[in-house]
Amino acid sequence: MTRVLIGIALAAALGATASVASAQTLNTVKQRGNLNCGANGTLPGFGLPDAQGRWTGLDVDYCKAIAAAIFNDPNKVKFVPLTARDRFTALQSGDVDVLARNTTWTSSRDTSLGLNFTAINYFDGQGFLVRKALKVNSALELNDAAVCVQQGTTTELNLADYFRANKMKLKTVTFATSDEAVKAYDAGRCDAYTTDASGLAGERLRLANSNDHIMLPEIISKEPLGPVVRHGDDQWFDIAKWAHYAMVTAEELGITRANVDDHMKSENPDVKRLLGTEGKHGEALGLTNDWAVRIIKHVGNYGESFERNVGQGSNLKIARGLNGLWTKGGLQYAPPLR
Ligand SMILES: N[C@@H](CCC(=O)N[C@@H](CS)C(=O)NCC(=O)O)C(=O)O
């Protein structure tokens, strides 16, 4: 009898320890009263504050979605602007709870840095911008070119690989921020500027005369961009994954900011599970069962966020392409919510 009681006490203690350890980030965020989100502070379409300090962007929306799920308030986010170089240490040290800053998922970042990539919220690839006057039509004609690039990025590594693989000579001109790199390119210090194609679309608009420049046709790498969390907190990892998947699932099901209330009465089992009118999928994440309703009401579905920030509702006018839903020829695909 005593042994049984000790066993139960031990199991309870272990269970409690496990859940305390795994619930740490969520509890910290709740007690603090806001999410600390590592963001890009200068990239149109992904992360940028306006003059009034209002942040917008696809990555910004993602952090707002987490805040909406936890607090029912998308504004309970403190955005921490991070450079490419500082972003991982800020996450490792706990300065931010999640990093959502156009960050490419690579194996070394996912393993040696002690981080977990959660999902791919933007499928990208690296491109080049050159002056039309250079009369170059392909990246393969860039032998001996000076190329402006930002430090601490996959961009820098891919650039070196591409020139080496194609036996071309390269003069790399590196900068700590994209602002400096773009300015140097605009001032004529480099023949080309290279970064993620999504970044080129936004940064091109900052050039003195954007019509004098063209993007070369080659996309030289895979840049799966996604939010990142620290190793060691599976509950938080789950929340970070499913915040994105809830937005993709909402788009798959045709649920928008405007019509989410009507869908509360839906008899469709997929809709019921997402909106929490059936099942306990929110509680399984440590949230409330209407977690996805909160995300959709405050932020919208993935397609709405895409169009508003980088698509037709923005200055960037990027097509859905690889970021379309899997049902429409794209790669955005959410695992089943059940
Ligand atoms: N996706 C690449 C590149 C990310 C990156 O930092 N890109 C630059 C150029 S688009 C950027 O966002 N710079 C903004 C800044 O430094 O403020 C990576 O994860 O290394």
The ligand as an SDF file (V2000), in Angstrom:
LIG
                    3D

 20 19  0  0  0  0  0  0  0  0999 V2000
   16.9920   34.6970  -45.1060 N   0  0  0  0  0  0  0  0  0  0  0  0
   18.3750   35.0360  -44.9400 C   0  0  0  0  0  0  0  0  0  0  0  0
   18.6180   36.5390  -45.0190 C   0  0  0  0  0  0  0  0  0  0  0  0
   17.9290   37.3090  -43.9230 C   0  0  0  0  0  0  0  0  0  0  0  0
   18.2950   38.8030  -43.8860 C   0  0  0  0  0  0  0  0  0  0  0  0
   18.7300   39.2900  -42.8340 O   0  0  0  0  0  0  0  0  0  0  0  0
   18.0980   39.5060  -44.9980 N   0  0  0  0  0  0  0  0  0  0  0  0
   18.3990   40.9160  -45.0490 C   0  0  0  0  0  0  0  0  0  0  0  0
   18.1990   41.4160  -46.4540 C   0  0  0  0  0  0  0  0  0  0  0  0
   16.5290   41.2310  -47.0420 S   0  0  0  0  0  0  0  0  0  0  0  0
   17.5440   41.6960  -44.0930 C   0  0  0  0  0  0  0  0  0  0  0  0
   16.4720   41.3020  -43.7400 O   0  0  0  0  0  0  0  0  0  0  0  0
   18.0430   42.8420  -43.6580 N   0  0  0  0  0  0  0  0  0  0  0  0
   17.2880   43.7600  -42.8530 C   0  0  0  0  0  0  0  0  0  0  0  0
   18.1500   44.4710  -41.8510 C   0  0  0  0  0  0  0  0  0  0  0  0
   19.3050   44.1050  -41.6350 O   0  0  0  0  0  0  0  0  0  0  0  0
   17.6260   45.3810  -41.2380 O   0  0  0  0  0  0  0  0  0  0  0  0
   18.8930   34.4990  -43.6170 C   0  0  0  0  0  0  0  0  0  0  0  0
   18.0970   34.0040  -42.8280 O   0  0  0  0  0  0  0  0  0  0  0  0
   20.1040   34.5690  -43.3770 O   0  0  0  0  0  0  0  0  0  0  0  0
  1  2  1  0
  2  3  1  0
  2 18  1  0
  3  4  1  0
  4  5  1  0
  5  6  2  0
  5  7  1  0
  7  8  1  0
  8  9  1  0
  8 11  1  0
  9 10  1  0
 11 12  2  0
 11 13  1  0
 13 14  1  0
 14 15  1  0
 15 16  2  0
 15 17  1  0
 18 19  2  0
 18 20  1  0
M  END
$$$$
